[in-house]
Amino acid sequence: MMSFFQRLVPAALCAAALSFSVLPALAQSGELKPPGQQVGNPTDSAKSAPKTDELAEAAAALSAPAGNAECVWLGRRVVRWLWQDDLDTAFRHLDLYDRFGCPANHIQATYRCLVRQGPFDTKAADTLNSRVHACWINPGAATAQEAPAATVGNPVKR
């Protein structure tokens, strides 16, 4: 009889240890639905829709490779970080941008467009992201707007 209890106690301890090790996994997962039935956060699709629209707009407006999704995404981030004086991060992403074969002159033109627009009110509806996107789509926009303003004025008489 003693040998039966000697075998039962370790088996019971193993069963208890296994059952306690499963409890934290159940507590972390929340609901026990199969992976196919997991419901995502509705705001995730709302956030991704504008990004997809912006990428599609850039692809339609720009010729390849500046219109490629990876070039648009990385390039706009580089320009934002340059504007915010985060040069280390900007240069690290610029290396990735170059590795994808994206045109470096498009970043230069976009940053020039952003700088020519000047500082903006952070409380206004015009955000840095929207300015960077507009300059990415049409980097010559600020230059075209400023050119007539520079010629308007009194001519110098000699």
C-alpha positions as CSV (number, residue, x, y, z in Angstrom):
1,M,0.0,0.0,0.0
2,M,2.8,2.3,0.7
3,S,4.2,2.2,-2.8
4,F,0.8,3.3,-4.2
5,F,0.8,6.5,-2.1
6,Q,4.5,7.1,-2.9
7,R,3.5,7.1,-6.6
8,L,0.3,9.0,-6.2
9,V,1.8,12.1,-4.3
10,P,4.3,13.0,-7.1
11,A,1.7,12.5,-9.8
12,A,-0.7,14.8,-7.9
13,L,2.0,17.4,-7.5
14,C,2.8,17.3,-11.2
15,A,-0.9,17.7,-12.1
16,A,-1.2,20.6,-9.7
17,A,1.9,22.3,-11.1
18,L,0.6,21.9,-14.7
19,S,-2.8,23.3,-13.8
20,F,-1.3,26.3,-12.1
21,S,1.0,27.0,-15.0
22,V,-2.0,27.2,-17.4
23,L,-3.8,29.8,-15.3
24,P,-1.5,32.8,-16.1
25,A,-1.9,32.1,-19.8
26,L,-5.6,32.1,-19.5
27,A,-5.6,35.3,-17.5
28,Q,-3.5,37.1,-20.1
29,S,-5.5,36.2,-23.1
30,G,-8.8,37.5,-21.8
31,E,-11.3,35.7,-24.0
32,L,-11.0,32.1,-25.2
33,K,-12.0,32.6,-28.8
34,P,-10.4,30.8,-31.7
35,P,-7.8,33.1,-33.5
36,G,-10.1,33.4,-36.5
37,Q,-12.9,34.9,-34.4
38,Q,-10.9,37.5,-32.6
39,V,-12.4,40.9,-33.1
40,G,-9.9,43.7,-33.8
41,N,-10.1,47.2,-32.4
42,P,-12.4,49.2,-34.7
43,T,-10.1,52.2,-34.4
44,D,-7.3,50.2,-36.0
45,S,-9.1,50.1,-39.3
46,A,-10.0,53.8,-39.0
47,K,-6.4,54.7,-38.5
48,S,-5.1,52.6,-41.3
49,A,-7.6,53.9,-43.9
50,P,-6.2,57.4,-44.1
51,K,-2.6,56.0,-44.3
52,T,-3.7,53.8,-47.2
53,D,-5.4,56.7,-48.9
54,E,-2.3,58.8,-48.5
55,L,-0.1,56.1,-49.9
56,A,-2.5,55.5,-52.8
57,E,-2.6,59.3,-53.5
58,A,1.2,59.5,-53.5
59,A,1.4,56.5,-55.8
60,A,-1.0,58.1,-58.3
61,A,0.6,61.5,-58.2
62,L,4.3,60.4,-58.3
63,S,6.2,58.3,-60.7
64,A,8.1,55.3,-59.4
65,P,10.1,55.0,-57.2
66,A,9.2,58.1,-55.2
67,G,5.6,56.9,-55.2
68,N,6.3,53.5,-53.9
69,A,4.7,52.9,-50.5
70,E,8.0,52.2,-48.7
71,C,9.6,55.3,-50.2
72,V,6.6,57.5,-49.2
73,W,6.4,56.1,-45.7
74,L,10.2,56.3,-44.9
75,G,10.7,59.5,-46.8
76,R,7.9,61.4,-45.0
77,R,9.3,60.2,-41.6
78,V,12.8,61.4,-42.6
79,V,11.5,64.8,-43.5
80,R,9.5,65.1,-40.2
81,W,12.5,64.1,-38.1
82,L,14.7,66.6,-40.0
83,W,12.1,69.3,-39.2
84,Q,12.1,68.3,-35.6
85,D,15.9,68.4,-35.4
86,D,16.2,64.7,-34.7
87,L,19.1,64.2,-37.1
88,D,20.3,60.8,-35.7
89,T,16.9,59.2,-36.3
90,A,16.5,60.9,-39.6
91,F,19.9,59.7,-40.9
92,R,19.2,56.1,-39.7
93,H,16.0,56.0,-41.7
94,L,17.6,57.8,-44.6
95,D,20.0,54.8,-44.8
96,L,16.9,52.5,-45.1
97,Y,15.4,54.9,-47.6
98,D,18.5,54.6,-49.8
99,R,18.6,50.9,-49.4
100,F,15.1,50.6,-50.9
101,G,16.4,52.5,-53.9
102,C,14.3,55.6,-53.2
103,P,15.4,58.9,-54.8
104,A,17.4,61.1,-52.4
105,N,16.6,64.2,-54.3
106,H,12.9,63.9,-53.5
107,I,13.7,64.1,-49.8
108,Q,15.7,67.3,-50.5
109,A,12.9,68.8,-52.5
110,T,10.3,67.9,-49.9
111,Y,12.3,69.4,-47.1
112,R,13.0,72.5,-49.1
113,C,9.2,72.9,-49.7
114,L,8.6,72.4,-45.9
115,V,11.2,75.0,-44.9
116,R,9.9,77.5,-47.4
117,Q,6.5,77.3,-45.9
118,G,8.0,78.5,-42.6
119,P,6.9,77.8,-39.1
120,F,3.2,77.1,-38.4
121,D,0.9,77.4,-35.4
122,T,0.7,74.1,-33.6
123,K,-2.9,74.8,-32.6
124,A,-4.1,75.3,-36.2
125,A,-5.7,72.6,-38.2
126,D,-2.6,72.5,-40.4
127,T,-0.3,69.8,-38.9
128,L,3.2,68.9,-39.6
129,N,2.1,65.5,-41.1
130,S,-0.3,67.2,-43.5
131,R,2.3,69.7,-44.6
132,V,4.9,67.0,-45.1
133,H,2.4,64.9,-47.1
134,A,1.4,67.9,-49.3
135,C,5.1,68.7,-49.9
136,W,5.8,65.0,-50.7
137,I,3.1,64.9,-53.3
138,N,4.1,68.3,-54.9
139,P,7.5,69.5,-53.6
140,G,7.5,72.5,-56.0
141,A,4.3,73.9,-54.5
142,A,5.9,76.3,-52.1
143,T,8.4,77.4,-54.8
144,A,5.6,78.1,-57.3
145,Q,3.6,80.1,-54.8
146,E,6.6,82.2,-53.7
147,A,7.9,83.0,-57.2
148,P,5.1,85.5,-58.1
149,A,5.3,87.1,-54.6
150,A,9.0,87.7,-55.1
151,T,8.5,89.5,-58.4
152,V,5.6,91.7,-57.1
153,G,6.9,95.0,-55.8
154,N,8.4,98.2,-57.0
155,P,11.0,97.8,-59.7
156,V,14.3,99.4,-58.9
157,K,14.9,102.5,-61.0
158,R,18.4,103.4,-62.1
